[in-house]
Each structure stands twice: as C-alpha cells, then as structure tokens.
C-alpha cells in the first residue's frame, strides 16, 4: 500500500471516530434533557464516558496497537490491588501496639 493511500485510510478512521465522538456528545446532551433518576443518570453518563474515552485512547492515542503493554499494565494493577487489599488482613493479628498484660502482684496479707 502506498504512503498516500495509507494516510487516507488513517484520516478516514480519524474522521469517523471524530464523528462518533460528536454523536456521543449529542447523546450526552439528550440524556441530560431526560432528567433520569440519579442512579440511572450516573450509569448512562458512565457508559457514554467509557465509550468515548476508549475510542479516544484506542485511536487517537494509538493504544489499539499496544496490546502487550496494556495487558501488562492491567496485570500490574491487579497485582497491586491484591497487595493493597491484603495489607489490612495481614495487620489484624499482629501484636504491634498491643499492651503486654502483666498480672498484678499478689496481695501478701498485711497492710
């Protein structure tokens, strides 16, 4: 494929994603006009934002060609999430900071 045909192919993709982003922006405005209940409005807004963000990241940031790096970053995120979630469980039964209970001296009779 020649360079100019390759450039036209990429430009076509960019224009298509740009148009899709414009359409999703219109959907965002229309969803706002519906005055949905708060939980549903948040869900719809997140779905639209995730869709738009993934299009921008995949095409304009060229992340669709970086699958190994993305999966590596996701795996690293999961590992650190597990580590951070396990830290409180590891500290529940440790003895740091707990007072040592020394039995009181026995009372020896007399005053």
N, CA, C and O atoms as a GROMACS GRO file, in nm:
protein
  444
    1UNK      N    1   0.085  -0.117   0.000
    1UNK     CA    2   0.000   0.000   0.000
    1UNK      C    3   0.090   0.123   0.000
    1UNK      O    4   0.188   0.129   0.073
    2UNK      N    5   0.055   0.219  -0.082
    2UNK     CA    6   0.138   0.339  -0.090
    2UNK      C    7   0.115   0.427   0.033
    2UNK      O    8   0.018   0.412   0.107
    3UNK      N    9   0.208   0.520   0.051
    3UNK     CA   10   0.200   0.608   0.166
    3UNK      C   11   0.075   0.694   0.164
    3UNK      O   12   0.011   0.713   0.268
    4UNK      N   13   0.040   0.748   0.046
    4UNK     CA   14  -0.077   0.837   0.040
    4UNK      C   15  -0.206   0.758   0.066
    4UNK      O   16  -0.298   0.811   0.127
    5UNK      N   17  -0.214   0.635   0.021
    5UNK     CA   18  -0.333   0.553   0.048
    5UNK      C   19  -0.340   0.518   0.197
    5UNK      O   20  -0.448   0.514   0.255
    6UNK      N   21  -0.224   0.494   0.257
    6UNK     CA   22  -0.219   0.464   0.400
    6UNK      C   23  -0.264   0.586   0.481
    6UNK      O   24  -0.338   0.572   0.579
    7UNK      N   25  -0.218   0.703   0.441
    7UNK     CA   26  -0.257   0.827   0.510
    7UNK      C   27  -0.406   0.851   0.496
    7UNK      O   28  -0.473   0.888   0.592
    8UNK      N   29  -0.460   0.830   0.375
    8UNK     CA   30  -0.605   0.849   0.354
    8UNK      C   31  -0.685   0.751   0.438
    8UNK      O   32  -0.791   0.786   0.489
    9UNK      N   33  -0.634   0.629   0.454
    9UNK     CA   34  -0.702   0.529   0.537
    9UNK      C   35  -0.706   0.575   0.682
    9UNK      O   36  -0.810   0.567   0.748
   10UNK      N   37  -0.592   0.624   0.732
   10UNK     CA   38  -0.586   0.673   0.870
   10UNK      C   39  -0.674   0.796   0.890
   10UNK      O   40  -0.745   0.808   0.989
   11UNK      N   41  -0.669   0.888   0.794
   11UNK     CA   42  -0.752   1.008   0.805
   11UNK      C   43  -0.900   0.972   0.805
   11UNK      O   44  -0.979   1.033   0.878
   12UNK      N   45  -0.938   0.875   0.724
   12UNK     CA   46  -1.078   0.831   0.724
   12UNK      C   47  -1.120   0.776   0.859
   12UNK      O   48  -1.231   0.800   0.907
   13UNK      N   49  -1.029   0.700   0.919
   13UNK     CA   50  -1.059   0.645   1.052
   13UNK      C   51  -1.072   0.757   1.155
   13UNK      O   52  -1.162   0.753   1.239
   14UNK      N   53  -0.983   0.856   1.147
   14UNK     CA   54  -0.988   0.967   1.241
   14UNK      C   55  -1.117   1.047   1.226
   14UNK      O   56  -1.178   1.087   1.325
   15UNK      N   57  -1.158   1.072   1.102
   15UNK     CA   58  -1.283   1.145   1.078
   15UNK      C   59  -1.403   1.065   1.129
   15UNK      O   60  -1.498   1.122   1.184
   16UNK      N   61  -1.399   0.933   1.111
   16UNK     CA   62  -1.510   0.850   1.157
   16UNK      C   63  -1.518   0.852   1.311
   16UNK      O   64  -1.628   0.863   1.366
   17UNK      N   65  -1.406   0.840   1.378
   17UNK     CA   66  -1.406   0.845   1.524
   17UNK      C   67  -1.446   0.984   1.572
   17UNK      O   68  -1.518   0.996   1.671
   18UNK      N   69  -1.400   1.088   1.505
   18UNK     CA   70  -1.441   1.225   1.540
   18UNK      C   71  -1.591   1.243   1.528
   18UNK      O   72  -1.654   1.305   1.613
   19UNK      N   73  -1.649   1.188   1.421
   19UNK     CA   74  -1.794   1.196   1.404
   19UNK      C   75  -1.867   1.116   1.512
   19UNK      O   76  -1.969   1.160   1.564
   20UNK      N   77  -1.814   0.999   1.547
   20UNK     CA   78  -1.875   0.919   1.652
   20UNK      C   79  -1.869   0.992   1.786
   20UNK      O   80  -1.964   0.986   1.864
   21UNK      N   81  -1.757   1.060   1.813
   21UNK     CA   82  -1.746   1.139   1.936
   21UNK      C   83  -1.848   1.253   1.938
   21UNK      O   84  -1.905   1.284   2.043
   22UNK      N   85  -1.870   1.314   1.824
   22UNK     CA   86  -1.970   1.420   1.814
   22UNK      C   87  -2.110   1.364   1.839
   22UNK      O   88  -2.190   1.427   1.907
   23UNK      N   89  -2.138   1.246   1.785
   23UNK     CA   90  -2.268   1.182   1.807
   23UNK      C   91  -2.286   1.149   1.955
   23UNK      O   92  -2.393   1.172   2.011
   24UNK      N   93  -2.182   1.094   2.017
   24UNK     CA   94  -2.193   1.061   2.160
   24UNK      C   95  -2.205   1.186   2.246
   24UNK      O   96  -2.268   1.181   2.352
   25UNK      N   97  -2.148   1.297   2.203
   25UNK     CA   98  -2.168   1.422   2.275
   25UNK      C   99  -2.314   1.465   2.265
   25UNK      O  100  -2.372   1.513   2.362
   26UNK      N  101  -2.374   1.447   2.148
   26UNK     CA  102  -2.517   1.474   2.132
   26UNK      C  103  -2.602   1.383   2.219
   26UNK      O  104  -2.702   1.426   2.277
   27UNK      N  105  -2.562   1.257   2.229
   27UNK     CA  106  -2.634   1.162   2.315
   27UNK      C  107  -2.621   1.205   2.461
   27UNK      O  108  -2.716   1.192   2.538
   28UNK      N  109  -2.505   1.256   2.500
   28UNK     CA  110  -2.487   1.305   2.637
   28UNK      C  111  -2.581   1.420   2.666
   28UNK      O  112  -2.643   1.424   2.772
   29UNK      N  113  -2.592   1.515   2.574
   29UNK     CA  114  -2.682   1.628   2.593
   29UNK      C  115  -2.827   1.580   2.598
   29UNK      O  116  -2.905   1.627   2.681
   30UNK      N  117  -2.864   1.487   2.510
   30UNK     CA  118  -3.001   1.434   2.509
   30UNK      C  119  -3.032   1.359   2.638
   30UNK      O  120  -3.143   1.370   2.691
   31UNK      N  121  -2.935   1.282   2.689
   31UNK     CA  122  -2.957   1.208   2.813
   31UNK      C  123  -2.975   1.304   2.930
   31UNK      O  124  -3.051   1.276   3.023
   32UNK      N  125  -2.907   1.418   2.926
   32UNK     CA  126  -2.923   1.519   3.030
   32UNK      C  127  -3.063   1.580   3.028
   32UNK      O  128  -3.118   1.615   3.132
   33UNK      N  129  -3.121   1.592   2.911
   33UNK     CA  130  -3.254   1.651   2.898
   33UNK      C  131  -3.364   1.557   2.945
   33UNK      O  132  -3.477   1.601   2.966
   34UNK      N  133  -3.334   1.428   2.961
   34UNK     CA  134  -3.435   1.331   3.003
   34UNK      C  135  -3.465   1.338   3.152
   34UNK      O  136  -3.568   1.288   3.198
   35UNK      N  137  -3.375   1.400   3.230
   35UNK     CA  138  -3.390   1.412   3.376
   35UNK      C  139  -3.416   1.275   3.439
   35UNK      O  140  -3.517   1.254   3.505
   36UNK      N  141  -3.323   1.185   3.418
   36UNK     CA  142  -3.334   1.049   3.472
   36UNK      C  143  -3.309   1.052   3.622
   36UNK      O  144  -3.255   1.148   3.676
   37UNK      N  145  -3.349   0.943   3.690
   37UNK     CA  146  -3.318   0.928   3.831
   37UNK      C  147  -3.166   0.926   3.846
   37UNK      O  148  -3.095   0.884   3.754
   38UNK      N  149  -3.116   0.970   3.960
   38UNK     CA  150  -2.972   0.987   3.979
   38UNK      C  151  -2.893   0.859   3.951
   38UNK      O  152  -2.795   0.865   3.877
   39UNK      N  153  -2.930   0.742   4.007
   39UNK     CA  154  -2.850   0.622   3.978
   39UNK      C  155  -2.848   0.587   3.829
   39UNK      O  156  -2.744   0.549   3.775
   40UNK      N  157  -2.962   0.601   3.762
   40UNK     CA  158  -2.968   0.571   3.618
   40UNK      C  159  -2.891   0.675   3.539
   40UNK      O  160  -2.823   0.641   3.442
   41UNK      N  161  -2.900   0.802   3.579
   41UNK     CA  162  -2.827   0.908   3.509
   41UNK      C  163  -2.676   0.886   3.521
   41UNK      O  164  -2.602   0.907   3.424
   42UNK      N  165  -2.631   0.846   3.640
   42UNK     CA  166  -2.488   0.819   3.658
   42UNK      C  167  -2.444   0.701   3.573
   42UNK      O  168  -2.338   0.704   3.512
   43UNK      N  169  -2.527   0.596   3.568
   43UNK     CA  170  -2.495   0.478   3.488
   43UNK      C  171  -2.485   0.514   3.340
   43UNK      O  172  -2.390   0.474   3.273
   44UNK      N  173  -2.582   0.588   3.290
   44UNK     CA  174  -2.582   0.628   3.148
   44UNK      C  175  -2.460   0.716   3.120
   44UNK      O  176  -2.393   0.698   3.019
   45UNK      N  177  -2.433   0.812   3.209
   45UNK     CA  178  -2.319   0.901   3.188
   45UNK      C  179  -2.187   0.824   3.187
   45UNK      O  180  -2.099   0.853   3.106
   46UNK      N  181  -2.173   0.725   3.277
   46UNK     CA  182  -2.050   0.646   3.279
   46UNK      C  183  -2.036   0.560   3.154
   46UNK      O  184  -1.925   0.546   3.102
   47UNK      N  185  -2.144   0.503   3.107
   47UNK     CA  186  -2.138   0.422   2.985
   47UNK      C  187  -2.094   0.508   2.866
   47UNK      O  188  -2.009   0.467   2.787
   48UNK      N  189  -2.152   0.628   2.855
   48UNK     CA  190  -2.115   0.718   2.745
   48UNK      C  191  -1.969   0.762   2.760
   48UNK      O  192  -1.894   0.764   2.662
   49UNK      N  193  -1.927   0.796   2.881
   49UNK     CA  194  -1.790   0.842   2.903
   49UNK      C  195  -1.689   0.732   2.876
   49UNK      O  196  -1.584   0.757   2.817
   50UNK      N  197  -1.720   0.610   2.919
   50UNK     CA  198  -1.628   0.498   2.894
   50UNK      C  199  -1.617   0.471   2.744
   50UNK      O  200  -1.508   0.443   2.694
   51UNK      N  201  -1.729   0.478   2.674
   51UNK     CA  202  -1.727   0.455   2.530
   51UNK      C  203  -1.643   0.562   2.459
   51UNK      O  204  -1.559   0.529   2.375
   52UNK      N  205  -1.667   0.688   2.494
   52UNK     CA  206  -1.590   0.796   2.430
   52UNK      C  207  -1.442   0.788   2.468
   52UNK      O  208  -1.355   0.806   2.382
   53UNK      N  209  -1.414   0.762   2.594
   53UNK     CA  210  -1.275   0.752   2.637
   53UNK      C  211  -1.200   0.638   2.571
   53UNK      O  212  -1.083   0.653   2.535
   54UNK      N  213  -1.267   0.525   2.556
   54UNK     CA  214  -1.200   0.412   2.492
   54UNK      C  215  -1.175   0.438   2.344
   54UNK      O  216  -1.074   0.394   2.289
   55UNK      N  217  -1.267   0.510   2.278
   55UNK     CA  218  -1.243   0.545   2.137
   55UNK      C  219  -1.123   0.638   2.125
   55UNK      O  220  -1.038   0.618   2.038
   56UNK      N  221  -1.116   0.738   2.211
   56UNK     CA  222  -1.004   0.832   2.206
   56UNK      C  223  -0.872   0.760   2.235
   56UNK      O  224  -0.773   0.778   2.164
   57UNK      N  225  -0.872   0.676   2.340
   57UNK     CA  226  -0.749   0.606   2.377
   57UNK      C  227  -0.706   0.508   2.268
   57UNK      O  228  -0.587   0.499   2.236
   58UNK      N  229  -0.799   0.436   2.211
   58UNK     CA  230  -0.764   0.334   2.112
   58UNK      C  231  -0.714   0.395   1.981
   58UNK      O  232  -0.618   0.345   1.922
   59UNK      N  233  -0.778   0.502   1.936
   59UNK     CA  234  -0.746   0.554   1.803
   59UNK      C  235  -0.649   0.672   1.810
   59UNK      O  236  -0.542   0.667   1.750
   60UNK      N  237  -0.686   0.776   1.882
   60UNK     CA  238  -0.603   0.897   1.881
   60UNK      C  239  -0.475   0.880   1.962
   60UNK      O  240  -0.374   0.943   1.932
   61UNK      N  241  -0.478   0.795   2.065
   61UNK     CA  242  -0.356   0.771   2.144
   61UNK      C  243  -0.284   0.645   2.096
   61UNK      O  244  -0.183   0.605   2.154
   62UNK      N  245  -0.335   0.582   1.992
   62UNK     CA  246  -0.274   0.465   1.928
   62UNK      C  247  -0.256   0.347   2.024
   62UNK      O  248  -0.162   0.269   2.008
   63UNK      N  249  -0.344   0.333   2.122
   63UNK     CA  250  -0.331   0.223   2.217
   63UNK      C  251  -0.384   0.092   2.161
   63UNK      O  252  -0.359  -0.014   2.219
   64UNK      N  253  -0.456   0.096   2.051
   64UNK     CA  254  -0.506  -0.028   1.993
   64UNK      C  255  -0.391  -0.113   1.938
   64UNK      O  256  -0.409  -0.233   1.914
   65UNK      N  257  -0.275  -0.052   1.917
   65UNK     CA  258  -0.159  -0.127   1.867
   65UNK      C  259  -0.064  -0.168   1.979
   65UNK      O  260   0.040  -0.229   1.952
   66UNK      N  261  -0.097  -0.135   2.102
   66UNK     CA  262  -0.008  -0.160   2.215
   66UNK      C  263  -0.067  -0.262   2.311
   66UNK      O  264  -0.064  -0.241   2.433
   67UNK      N  265  -0.119  -0.370   2.260
   67UNK     CA  266  -0.191  -0.467   2.344
   67UNK      C  267  -0.103  -0.528   2.454
   67UNK      O  268  -0.150  -0.545   2.566
   68UNK      N  269   0.022  -0.561   2.423
   68UNK     CA  270   0.108  -0.621   2.526
   68UNK      C  271   0.130  -0.525   2.642
   68UNK      O  272   0.126  -0.567   2.758
   69UNK      N  273   0.152  -0.398   2.614
   69UNK     CA  274   0.174  -0.300   2.719
   69UNK      C  275   0.048  -0.279   2.802
   69UNK      O  276   0.054  -0.265   2.924
   70UNK      N  277  -0.066  -0.278   2.734
   70UNK     CA  278  -0.192  -0.258   2.807
   70UNK      C  279  -0.220  -0.376   2.900
   70UNK      O  280  -0.256  -0.357   3.016
   71UNK      N  281  -0.202  -0.497   2.849
   71UNK     CA  282  -0.226  -0.613   2.933
   71UNK      C  283  -0.126  -0.620   3.048
   71UNK      O  284  -0.160  -0.663   3.158
   72UNK      N  285  -0.003  -0.578   3.024
   72UNK     CA  286   0.096  -0.574   3.131
   72UNK      C  287   0.057  -0.474   3.238
   72UNK      O  288   0.070  -0.502   3.357
   73UNK      N  289   0.010  -0.357   3.197
   73UNK     CA  290  -0.032  -0.255   3.293
   73UNK      C  291  -0.155  -0.303   3.371
   73UNK      O  292  -0.165  -0.278   3.492
   74UNK      N  293  -0.247  -0.369   3.304
   74UNK     CA  294  -0.365  -0.422   3.374
   74UNK      C  295  -0.325  -0.531   3.474
   74UNK      O  296  -0.378  -0.536   3.585
   75UNK      N  297  -0.234  -0.617   3.435
   75UNK     CA  298  -0.188  -0.722   3.526
   75UNK      C  299  -0.118  -0.661   3.648
   75UNK      O  300  -0.140  -0.705   3.761
   76UNK      N  301  -0.035  -0.561   3.625
   76UNK     CA  302   0.032  -0.493   3.735
   76UNK      C  303  -0.069  -0.425   3.827
   76UNK      O  304  -0.052  -0.426   3.949
   77UNK      N  305  -0.173  -0.368   3.770
   77UNK     CA  306  -0.278  -0.306   3.850
   77UNK      C  307  -0.348  -0.408   3.937
   77UNK      O  308  -0.374  -0.382   4.055
   78UNK      N  309  -0.379  -0.523   3.883
   78UNK     CA  310  -0.445  -0.629   3.960
   78UNK      C  311  -0.355  -0.677   4.073
   78UNK      O  312  -0.402  -0.699   4.185
   79UNK      N  313  -0.227  -0.695   4.044
   79UNK     CA  314  -0.134  -0.742   4.147
   79UNK      C  315  -0.126  -0.641   4.261
   79UNK      O  316  -0.136  -0.679   4.378
   80UNK      N  317  -0.110  -0.513   4.229
   80UNK     CA  318  -0.103  -0.412   4.334
   80UNK      C  319  -0.235  -0.398   4.409
   80UNK      O  320  -0.236  -0.371   4.529
   81UNK      N  321  -0.347  -0.416   4.340
   81UNK     CA  322  -0.477  -0.413   4.407
   81UNK      C  323  -0.486  -0.525   4.510
   81UNK      O  324  -0.530  -0.502   4.623
   82UNK      N  325  -0.444  -0.644   4.472
   82UNK     CA  326  -0.447  -0.758   4.566
   82UNK      C  327  -0.355  -0.731   4.684
   82UNK      O  328  -0.391  -0.760   4.799
   83UNK      N  329  -0.237  -0.678   4.658
   83UNK     CA  330  -0.143  -0.647   4.767
   83UNK      C  331  -0.204  -0.544   4.862
   83UNK      O  332  -0.200  -0.562   4.984
   84UNK      N  333  -0.259  -0.438   4.807
   84UNK     CA  334  -0.315  -0.332   4.892
   84UNK      C  335  -0.437  -0.380   4.969
   84UNK      O  336  -0.460  -0.335   5.082
   85UNK      N  337  -0.516  -0.469   4.911
   85UNK     CA  338  -0.632  -0.522   4.982
   85UNK      C  339  -0.593  -0.622   5.090
   85UNK      O  340  -0.667  -0.642   5.186
   86UNK      N  341  -0.477  -0.686   5.076
   86UNK     CA  342  -0.435  -0.785   5.174
   86UNK      C  343  -0.361  -0.724   5.292
   86UNK      O  344  -0.349  -0.789   5.396
   87UNK      N  345  -0.312  -0.602   5.280
   87UNK     CA  346  -0.238  -0.540   5.389
   87UNK      C  347  -0.321  -0.531   5.517
   87UNK      O  348  -0.269  -0.566   5.623
   88UNK      N  349  -0.447  -0.487   5.514
   88UNK     CA  350  -0.524  -0.484   5.639
   88UNK      C  351  -0.542  -0.622   5.700
   88UNK      O  352  -0.540  -0.636   5.823
   89UNK      N  353  -0.558  -0.723   5.619
   89UNK     CA  354  -0.575  -0.859   5.673
   89UNK      C  355  -0.447  -0.907   5.741
   89UNK      O  356  -0.453  -0.982   5.838
   90UNK      N  357  -0.333  -0.865   5.689
   90UNK     CA  358  -0.207  -0.908   5.749
   90UNK      C  359  -0.179  -0.837   5.881
   90UNK      O  360  -0.103  -0.888   5.963
   91UNK      N  361  -0.240  -0.722   5.902
   91UNK     CA  362  -0.212  -0.646   6.024
   91UNK      C  363  -0.314  -0.669   6.134
   91UNK      O  364  -0.297  -0.618   6.245
   92UNK      N  365  -0.418  -0.744   6.108
   92UNK     CA  366  -0.522  -0.766   6.209
   92UNK      C  367  -0.469  -0.846   6.327
   92UNK      O  368  -0.499  -0.812   6.441
   93UNK      N  369  -0.392  -0.949   6.303
   93UNK     CA  370  -0.348  -1.038   6.410
   93UNK      C  371  -0.205  -1.014   6.457
   93UNK      O  372  -0.150  -1.096   6.531
   94UNK      N  373  -0.145  -0.904   6.417
   94UNK     CA  374  -0.010  -0.882   6.466
   94UNK      C  375  -0.015  -0.825   6.608
   94UNK      O  376  -0.119  -0.775   6.651
   95UNK      N  377   0.094  -0.832   6.678
   95UNK     CA  378   0.096  -0.788   6.817
   95UNK      C  379   0.153  -0.650   6.836
   95UNK      O  380   0.174  -0.608   6.950
   96UNK      N  381   0.180  -0.580   6.729
   96UNK     CA  382   0.242  -0.449   6.740
   96UNK      C  383   0.140  -0.351   6.799
   96UNK      O  384   0.028  -0.339   6.751
   97UNK      N  385   0.182  -0.282   6.901
   97UNK     CA  386   0.098  -0.180   6.960
   97UNK      C  387   0.001  -0.229   7.066
   97UNK      O  388  -0.069  -0.148   7.126
   98UNK      N  389  -0.004  -0.357   7.090
   98UNK     CA  390  -0.095  -0.408   7.194
   98UNK      C  391  -0.021  -0.411   7.326
   98UNK      O  392   0.096  -0.448   7.330
   99UNK      N  393  -0.087  -0.373   7.435
   99UNK     CA  394  -0.019  -0.374   7.564
   99UNK      C  395   0.007  -0.516   7.612
   99UNK      O  396  -0.071  -0.607   7.586
  100UNK      N  397   0.117  -0.533   7.682
  100UNK     CA  398   0.150  -0.663   7.739
  100UNK      C  399   0.080  -0.670   7.874
  100UNK      O  400   0.101  -0.585   7.960
  101UNK      N  401  -0.001  -0.770   7.891
  101UNK     CA  402  -0.076  -0.784   8.015
  101UNK      C  403   0.011  -0.856   8.119
  101UNK      O  404   0.038  -0.976   8.107
  102UNK      N  405   0.053  -0.781   8.218
  102UNK     CA  406   0.132  -0.837   8.327
  102UNK      C  407   0.038  -0.856   8.445
  102UNK      O  408  -0.032  -0.762   8.484
  103UNK      N  409   0.035  -0.977   8.500
  103UNK     CA  410  -0.057  -0.996   8.613
  103UNK      C  411  -0.017  -0.906   8.731
  103UNK      O  412   0.101  -0.883   8.757
  104UNK      N  413  -0.117  -0.857   8.798
  104UNK     CA  414  -0.092  -0.771   8.915
  104UNK      C  415  -0.025  -0.852   9.023
  104UNK      O  416  -0.052  -0.972   9.037
  105UNK      N  417   0.062  -0.790   9.100
  105UNK     CA  418   0.130  -0.867   9.208
  105UNK      C  419   0.026  -0.916   9.310
  105UNK      O  420  -0.071  -0.847   9.341
  106UNK      N  421   0.052  -1.032   9.359
  106UNK     CA  422  -0.042  -1.092   9.457
  106UNK      C  423  -0.037  -1.011   9.586
  106UNK      O  424   0.069  -0.962   9.626
  107UNK      N  425  -0.147  -0.998   9.648
  107UNK     CA  426  -0.156  -0.925   9.775
  107UNK      C  427  -0.101  -1.014   9.885
  107UNK      O  428  -0.146  -1.128   9.900
  108UNK      N  429  -0.006  -0.966   9.962
  108UNK     CA  430   0.066  -1.050  10.058
  108UNK      C  431   0.006  -1.046  10.198
  108UNK      O  432   0.081  -1.075  10.292
  109UNK      N  433  -0.106  -1.018  10.220
  109UNK     CA  434  -0.162  -1.019  10.356
  109UNK      C  435  -0.129  -0.890  10.428
  109UNK      O  436  -0.103  -0.803  10.344
  110UNK      N  437  -0.123  -0.854  10.529
  110UNK     CA  438  -0.084  -0.732  10.600
  110UNK      C  439  -0.125  -0.606  10.524
  110UNK      O  440  -0.173  -0.611  10.411
  111UNK      N  441  -0.104  -0.498  10.588
  111UNK     CA  442  -0.138  -0.371  10.527
  111UNK      C  443  -0.033  -0.333  10.433
  111UNK      O  444  -0.042  -0.228  10.370
   0.00000   0.00000   0.00000
